[in-house]
Amino acid sequence: MMSTELDTYTEENQVNNSTYIDEMVKALEAYPPLLDVKHIMEILMVGENVAYQEMKSGKFPVMKVGKLMRVAKPFFAKYIIESSCGTE
């Protein structure tokens, strides 16, 4: 790929990522600032076991309140975006 083609590709990719980030933020607006396992299940469309596995995986910071696990919405959004864009 020539330099100008590479520049064009990079710019297009950044625009696509920016659009994806905006869409992700809008999609998560309805959720509370701290997400619990039920929210994770709903967002990822997975069962309870998989949701807990993801929360325990260390891929995003999780806060424990007693026995309950919570994740701040911005950290979870970042995890989704990075996973989807292949930057993880």
N, C-alpha and C positions, 0 to 999 in steps of 0.2 A: 504494500500500500504506500502510495506517495504521501508526502507530508500534508498536502492540502486535503487529500482524501481522509487521512487519519484525523486531521483537525475537524473535518465535517462530521465524521463518525462519532468522535468524542463529544462534540457539541450536541448532536442529536441524542446521544445516549444520556447526557446530562439533562436535557429537556425532558426526555421520557422518565428519568428517575425523579425529577422534580414534580412532574405531573402525578406520578405514582405516590409520592410522599403526600402531596396535597389530598389525593383521594383517600389515602389511608387515614390521615388526620380527620377528615370529614366522617369516615366510616366509624371511627372510634369516639366521636363527639358524644354519642348517646350514653356512653359508659361512664361510671364514676371515676374519680381520680385514682382510686386504689382498686385494682381488679382482684377478684378472688377466683378460686378454681372453676366455679360455675361460669364466670365470664370467659375464662381461658377456653373452656370447653366450647362455649358458644362461638367465640371468635375463630378458633381453629377448626371447628366442626369435628371434634374428637370426643372420645369417651373420657370418663373421669380418670382412669388409670394413666392414659397417655398425657392428659393435662397435668397430673401430678408429676409424671416423669419429666415433662418439659420444665416444670417449675423447680424441680430438684436438680436439673441438668447443669446449672451454672451458666447457662447461655444468656441470662439476664438476671439482674439483682432481685432477690426476693426478700421480703421482710416477714419475720415471724412475730405474730402477736399471740402469745400463749401458744396454743396448738394450731392456730390459724395461719395460713400463708397468704400474703398479699404482694402484689407487684404494682409499682407506680406505672400508670398508663404511658408516660413518655418512654420509659425503658422498654416496655413491651412493644410499643409501636416501632421503636428503633430495631428491636430484634426481628420483627416481622419484615421490615423494609430490607434490612441487611440479608436476611435469609432468602427473601424473594429476588433480590438483585444479585445474589451470588457473591456477596462480599464477605460472607462469614468465613 
